[in-house]
Amino acid sequence: MTPVRESLVESVKALSEDEARQTLDFVHALRRRKELAELARRLAGRPGYRLPSPEHPGFPPVEPAETTGIPASQLVIRDRS
């Protein structure tokens, strides 16, 4: 194991449970960002795909509509059981 990895292992051993969870979330985010960058690179040359710019703010959160009765997702689950 490289010295950097050994140092990382020792540092992780000293973390609290909450700090370890936050660190793990950070590692997952790094991997996801790398995977998304690779996907964007592969799709960039294909004319059928248009990717939003990295500066795109995204979509605002949407509140679910209030309805009466059983939600459709629950009906699907019930029908498949």
QUIGIGI-V500980 format. One record per pair of residues at least 6 apart in sequence whose C-alpha atoms are under 8 Angstrom apart, sorted by the first residue. I is the first residue (numbers start at 1). GAP is how many residues later the second one is. D is the distance in Angstrom with one decimal. If there is no record, write none. Layout:
i->(I,I)
gap->(GAP,GAP)
d->(D,D)
This chain:
i->(12,40,43,44,44)
gap->(8,11,6,6,7)
d->(6.8,7.4,6.4,7.5,7.4)
